[in-house]
Amino acid sequence: MDVFWASPIGIITLAALASFASRALGTALSGRIAAHSPVIEWITAVTYALMAGLVARMIVLPIGALAHTPDWMRLGAAATGLAVFFLSRKNIGLSVFAGSLTLVVLVAW
Amino acid sequence: MYATARAAFWGGVFEAAHVPMLIMGASFIGFGSMIKNMDWSLGDAIYSTLSTWALPGQIAMAEMAAEGAPLMAIVLAVFFINARLLPMVASLLPQVRREGIPAWGYYLGAMLIAATSWVGTMRRLPDLAPDQRFSFMVGYGLLLYTGSPLFTAAGYLLAGHVPEAVALGLVYLNPLYFMVLFLVDLRSRTKVMALIFGTVLGPLTYLFFPDWSLITTGLIGGTVAWLVGRRSTIGETP
């Protein structure tokens, strides 16, 4: 059994169940929970910190193929994405495209 | 706004078929490339997209599995990240209720609620007649849901057939996407602090205890930000 849960299919299944739990609970509680209750605000704060931590780690200490690229290229691409984001009045699509393209150009150079 | 519920369904489909589809498509392309990069199968990538359909949790799952984090840490991280779906579902569903839909219909409908479809449906609700809202939500969510496995597969297949520089650019789409996505709404001081604490704690804790790095980052960074945010809010009210 342990072998199954440690396989890709097992991990994906558990992750899917962990995600559906919130949707199911949300459906059961619908209309009975305030959108700005302290618990919801705490969950939001934990999510923001967790995702920021994940993103920072993926940029600074990546794993897999990205780990073989020099730090300055990934940081340069992220900085370009950020700059375009604020210059374009928070255009998500444009800034993600610009950041990704920067990395492609730097690596291919 | 629409003549019938059926027209509202198609209205949802067409409204989702523009920018929302493009942005979500690009991020699922990034997810597909990422799964290819960690040598899981195409089937795994599509299965994850169809069964979870909430990208931040999927990315965390893949990243943590690739670095060999314990199963319990992965499940906890995904649970916390996707727990934001609970308030989204609980706030949207009461507004789209109508006669004739069985309870299981809402549980199924909840599967179509994720960040993009929630924002897209919520802002249209005032324009829609009450009996058209559920149809609009399903049309909007269903287009994005059915499109995402196609984008996931495209990303997976592309990553194996494009020059290495382009493949790296595809894998890099997701950190970039979530970096800017969380910067869109910075009005809340708690969120800003959570982002700063997380950015510092994430790489730092990873150096010392990689297995539980994300859970610690989220719980400590998030809780401190929440406590400080609450204190300052309470201080401001007379």
Chai-1 contact restraints between the chains, C-beta under 6 A:
chainA,res_idxA,chainB,res_idxB,connection_type,confidence,min_distance_angstrom,max_distance_angstrom,comment,restraint_id
A,P8,B,W40,contact,1.0,0.0,6.0,A-B,restraint_1
A,P8,B,D44,contact,1.0,0.0,6.0,A-B,restraint_2
A,I11,B,A65,contact,1.0,0.0,6.0,A-B,restraint_3
A,I12,B,Y47,contact,1.0,0.0,6.0,A-B,restraint_4
A,I12,B,S48,contact,1.0,0.0,6.0,A-B,restraint_5
A,L14,B,V75,contact,1.0,0.0,6.0,A-B,restraint_6
A,A15,B,T52,contact,1.0,0.0,6.0,A-B,restraint_7
A,A15,B,M61,contact,1.0,0.0,6.0,A-B,restraint_8
A,A15,B,V78,contact,1.0,0.0,6.0,A-B,restraint_9
A,A16,B,S51,contact,1.0,0.0,6.0,A-B,restraint_10
A,A16,B,T52,contact,1.0,0.0,6.0,A-B,restraint_11
A,A18,B,V75,contact,1.0,0.0,6.0,A-B,restraint_12
A,A18,B,V78,contact,1.0,0.0,6.0,A-B,restraint_13
A,A18,B,F79,contact,1.0,0.0,6.0,A-B,restraint_14
A,S19,B,T52,contact,1.0,0.0,6.0,A-B,restraint_15
A,S19,B,A54,contact,1.0,0.0,6.0,A-B,restraint_16
A,S19,B,G57,contact,1.0,0.0,6.0,A-B,restraint_17
A,S19,B,N82,contact,1.0,0.0,6.0,A-B,restraint_18
A,S22,B,N82,contact,1.0,0.0,6.0,A-B,restraint_19
A,S22,B,A83,contact,1.0,0.0,6.0,A-B,restraint_20
A,S22,B,L85,contact,1.0,0.0,6.0,A-B,restraint_21
A,S22,B,L86,contact,1.0,0.0,6.0,A-B,restraint_22
A,R23,B,L85,contact,1.0,0.0,6.0,A-B,restraint_23
A,R23,B,V89,contact,1.0,0.0,6.0,A-B,restraint_24
A,R23,B,A110,contact,1.0,0.0,6.0,A-B,restraint_25
A,L25,B,L86,contact,1.0,0.0,6.0,A-B,restraint_26
A,G26,B,L86,contact,1.0,0.0,6.0,A-B,restraint_27
A,G26,B,V89,contact,1.0,0.0,6.0,A-B,restraint_28
A,G26,B,A90,contact,1.0,0.0,6.0,A-B,restraint_29
A,T27,B,V89,contact,1.0,0.0,6.0,A-B,restraint_30
A,T27,B,Y106,contact,1.0,0.0,6.0,A-B,restraint_31
A,T27,B,Y107,contact,1.0,0.0,6.0,A-B,restraint_32
A,T27,B,A110,contact,1.0,0.0,6.0,A-B,restraint_33
A,L29,B,A90,contact,1.0,0.0,6.0,A-B,restraint_34
A,S30,B,A90,contact,1.0,0.0,6.0,A-B,restraint_35
A,S30,B,L93,contact,1.0,0.0,6.0,A-B,restraint_36
A,S30,B,P94,contact,1.0,0.0,6.0,A-B,restraint_37
A,G31,B,P94,contact,1.0,0.0,6.0,A-B,restraint_38
A,I33,B,A90,contact,1.0,0.0,6.0,A-B,restraint_39
A,A35,B,P87,contact,1.0,0.0,6.0,A-B,restraint_40
A,A35,B,S91,contact,1.0,0.0,6.0,A-B,restraint_41
A,I40,B,P87,contact,1.0,0.0,6.0,A-B,restraint_42
A,W42,B,W226,contact,1.0,0.0,6.0,A-B,restraint_43
A,I43,B,A83,contact,1.0,0.0,6.0,A-B,restraint_44
A,A45,B,T190,contact,1.0,0.0,6.0,A-B,restraint_45
A,A45,B,A194,contact,1.0,0.0,6.0,A-B,restraint_46
A,A45,B,G222,contact,1.0,0.0,6.0,A-B,restraint_47
A,A45,B,A225,contact,1.0,0.0,6.0,A-B,restraint_48
A,A45,B,W226,contact,1.0,0.0,6.0,A-B,restraint_49
A,V46,B,F80,contact,1.0,0.0,6.0,A-B,restraint_50
A,V46,B,G218,contact,1.0,0.0,6.0,A-B,restraint_51
A,V46,B,G222,contact,1.0,0.0,6.0,A-B,restraint_52
A,T47,B,I81,contact,1.0,0.0,6.0,A-B,restraint_53
A,T47,B,R84,contact,1.0,0.0,6.0,A-B,restraint_54
A,Y48,B,K191,contact,1.0,0.0,6.0,A-B,restraint_55
A,Y48,B,A194,contact,1.0,0.0,6.0,A-B,restraint_56
A,Y48,B,L195,contact,1.0,0.0,6.0,A-B,restraint_57
A,A49,B,A194,contact,1.0,0.0,6.0,A-B,restraint_58
A,A49,B,F197,contact,1.0,0.0,6.0,A-B,restraint_59
A,A49,B,G198,contact,1.0,0.0,6.0,A-B,restraint_60
A,A49,B,T217,contact,1.0,0.0,6.0,A-B,restraint_61
A,A49,B,G218,contact,1.0,0.0,6.0,A-B,restraint_62
A,A49,B,G221,contact,1.0,0.0,6.0,A-B,restraint_63
A,A49,B,G222,contact,1.0,0.0,6.0,A-B,restraint_64
A,L50,B,I81,contact,1.0,0.0,6.0,A-B,restraint_65
A,L50,B,L214,contact,1.0,0.0,6.0,A-B,restraint_66
A,L50,B,G218,contact,1.0,0.0,6.0,A-B,restraint_67
A,M51,B,P56,contact,1.0,0.0,6.0,A-B,restraint_68
A,M51,B,F178,contact,1.0,0.0,6.0,A-B,restraint_69
A,A52,B,L195,contact,1.0,0.0,6.0,A-B,restraint_70
A,A52,B,G198,contact,1.0,0.0,6.0,A-B,restraint_71
A,A52,B,T199,contact,1.0,0.0,6.0,A-B,restraint_72
A,G53,B,G198,contact,1.0,0.0,6.0,A-B,restraint_73
A,G53,B,L201,contact,1.0,0.0,6.0,A-B,restraint_74
A,G53,B,G202,contact,1.0,0.0,6.0,A-B,restraint_75
A,G53,B,L214,contact,1.0,0.0,6.0,A-B,restraint_76
A,G53,B,T217,contact,1.0,0.0,6.0,A-B,restraint_77
A,L54,B,A60,contact,1.0,0.0,6.0,A-B,restraint_78
A,L54,B,L214,contact,1.0,0.0,6.0,A-B,restraint_79
A,V55,B,P175,contact,1.0,0.0,6.0,A-B,restraint_80
A,V55,B,F178,contact,1.0,0.0,6.0,A-B,restraint_81
A,V55,B,M179,contact,1.0,0.0,6.0,A-B,restraint_82
A,A56,B,T199,contact,1.0,0.0,6.0,A-B,restraint_83
A,A56,B,G202,contact,1.0,0.0,6.0,A-B,restraint_84
A,A56,B,P203,contact,1.0,0.0,6.0,A-B,restraint_85
A,R57,B,G202,contact,1.0,0.0,6.0,A-B,restraint_86
A,R57,B,P203,contact,1.0,0.0,6.0,A-B,restraint_87
A,R57,B,Y206,contact,1.0,0.0,6.0,A-B,restraint_88
A,M58,B,P175,contact,1.0,0.0,6.0,A-B,restraint_89
A,I59,B,P175,contact,1.0,0.0,6.0,A-B,restraint_90
A,V60,B,P203,contact,1.0,0.0,6.0,A-B,restraint_91
A,L61,B,P203,contact,1.0,0.0,6.0,A-B,restraint_92
A,L61,B,Y206,contact,1.0,0.0,6.0,A-B,restraint_93
A,I63,B,A66,contact,1.0,0.0,6.0,A-B,restraint_94
A,I63,B,E67,contact,1.0,0.0,6.0,A-B,restraint_95
A,G64,B,N37,contact,1.0,0.0,6.0,A-B,restraint_96
A,G64,B,M38,contact,1.0,0.0,6.0,A-B,restraint_97
A,A65,B,N37,contact,1.0,0.0,6.0,A-B,restraint_98
A,L66,B,V171,contact,1.0,0.0,6.0,A-B,restraint_99
A,G81,B,L176,contact,1.0,0.0,6.0,A-B,restraint_100
A,F85,B,V180,contact,1.0,0.0,6.0,A-B,restraint_101
A,K90,B,V184,contact,1.0,0.0,6.0,A-B,restraint_102
A,I92,B,I23,contact,1.0,0.0,6.0,A-B,restraint_103
A,I92,B,V180,contact,1.0,0.0,6.0,A-B,restraint_104
A,G93,B,I23,contact,1.0,0.0,6.0,A-B,restraint_105
A,S95,B,V180,contact,1.0,0.0,6.0,A-B,restraint_106
A,V96,B,L176,contact,1.0,0.0,6.0,A-B,restraint_107
A,V96,B,Y177,contact,1.0,0.0,6.0,A-B,restraint_108
A,G99,B,L176,contact,1.0,0.0,6.0,A-B,restraint_109
A,S100,B,G169,contact,1.0,0.0,6.0,A-B,restraint_110
A,S100,B,Y172,contact,1.0,0.0,6.0,A-B,restraint_111
A,S100,B,L173,contact,1.0,0.0,6.0,A-B,restraint_112
A,L103,B,G169,contact,1.0,0.0,6.0,A-B,restraint_113
A,L103,B,Y172,contact,1.0,0.0,6.0,A-B,restraint_114
A,V104,B,A165,contact,1.0,0.0,6.0,A-B,restraint_115
A,V104,B,V166,contact,1.0,0.0,6.0,A-B,restraint_116
A,V104,B,G169,contact,1.0,0.0,6.0,A-B,restraint_117
A,V107,B,A165,contact,1.0,0.0,6.0,A-B,restraint_118
A,V107,B,L168,contact,1.0,0.0,6.0,A-B,restraint_119
A,A108,B,A165,contact,1.0,0.0,6.0,A-B,restraint_120
